[in-house]
Amino acid sequence: MDQAMLRALVNDLTDSSKMVSAKQQLIASGSDAIPVLIDVMNHGADKLAWRAASVLLQINEACAISALIEGLNSPNIVVQQVIAQGLGKSDDERVASALLAHLDTCPITAQLGIVESLGRLADPRTIQPLVEKLTGTDSPTLRQLIIKVLGKIGGESVVEVIRQFEDDENHHVRSRVHDALEAIRNQSTIS
Amino acid sequence: MSKTDPVFVYVEDEALSRAVMEILMVRGLGYNNLTIFEDSTDFMAKMENLPEVPDVIFLDIHVQPYSGFEMLKMLRAHDRFKDVTVIALTASVMNEEVDYLRDAGFNGGIAKPIDQATFPETLQCILAGEEVWSIL
């Protein structure tokens, strides 16, 4: 498929009647579609750039992952958010380190996606940075998501940290503490 | 429901979740007609004050003082809002929660955090009147 056709497909990603088919064709095109998708992700308007990033995440090839990691620095918050959340589905070994490097520097709405991705990757190296983030953040939304992730990947080592938030003023956080401690108890029972 | 500028309401008591949704809907999708309530206090009074009946209402299930289930009940009992598409947003991922939501009368459910890569397609299905259950 030539570049003009690929670009036309990318433009169709924002047309509600064509978006599903365009996305499927671009994913099927694989590496051929990557250059135009990267260009649109980096230079397109919000809506189109977001959709291009979404397709790149699904193509999941090494050069797409490189561009997506770079996209964590994008000035476009919609792109940052979708990349932060989507990279957790990649098995590329560079991803966990890249996400950790952006945990404090991305806008806070993208930090949510990073935490979610780190939970999905379940890399033990992420436990300590997440504990530090948990104790340092003012955001109850971020707090409750980190607690959920630590409940999944942290094991016994994070029980005391999580317990510090048992009486948190936010009801979502308190609820997550309960769920996370139960998840850790269940893991201990199983093992 | 094929309006070019559909009307949305979102009830969410988590500030960051509100921010994410606003960025997706307004900046990402270009839908400017989004009203957000920061909790469910005086929910029906706020609904009655809206200039238009919304096309889609997103309700966080665990919001206070009224839960998503209680707000849905209020909407279904109100002549003006009884037929509106109401979508639950929930961080719970239990199978049985989907059954609860269905049985309660929600038109769909979306897991939180929202999957941003597929949200445009999900929303397209919702606007087309399809039931969407992206919980698990």
Contacts between the chains, C-beta under 8 A, distances in Angstrom:
chain1	res1	chain2	res2	distance
A	16	B	124	5.2
A	19	B	120	6.6
A	19	B	121	6.8
A	19	B	124	7.2
A	20	B	121	6.2
A	23	B	121	8.0
A	46	B	27	4.8
A	46	B	28	5.9
A	47	B	27	8.0
A	47	B	28	5.8
A	47	B	29	6.4
A	47	B	30	6.1
A	50	B	28	5.0
A	50	B	116	7.7
A	51	B	120	6.9
A	53	B	117	8.0
A	54	B	116	7.6
A	54	B	117	4.1
A	54	B	118	7.5
A	57	B	117	5.7
A	58	B	117	7.3
A	77	B	23	5.8
A	77	B	27	7.0
A	78	B	23	6.0
A	78	B	24	7.0
A	78	B	27	5.4
A	78	B	28	4.5
A	81	B	20	6.6
A	81	B	23	6.6
A	81	B	24	7.7
A	81	B	116	5.7
A	82	B	116	4.4
A	82	B	117	5.7
A	85	B	113	6.8
A	85	B	115	7.4
A	85	B	116	5.4
A	85	B	117	7.3
A	86	B	116	7.4
A	86	B	117	5.1
A	108	B	16	6.4
A	108	B	19	7.8
A	109	B	16	6.3
A	109	B	19	5.2
A	109	B	20	5.0
A	109	B	23	6.2
A	112	B	16	6.0
A	112	B	20	6.6
A	112	B	113	6.1
A	113	B	113	7.2
A	113	B	116	7.3
A	116	B	113	5.6
A	139	B	15	7.4
A	139	B	16	5.7
A	140	B	14	6.8
A	140	B	15	7.8
A	141	B	14	4.5
A	141	B	15	6.5
A	141	B	16	3.5
A	141	B	17	5.9
A	142	B	16	6.6
A	145	B	113	7.3
A	148	B	91	7.7
A	171	B	62	7.6
A	171	B	64	6.6
A	172	B	13	7.8
A	172	B	14	6.3
A	172	B	62	6.6
A	172	B	91	7.7
A	175	B	62	7.2
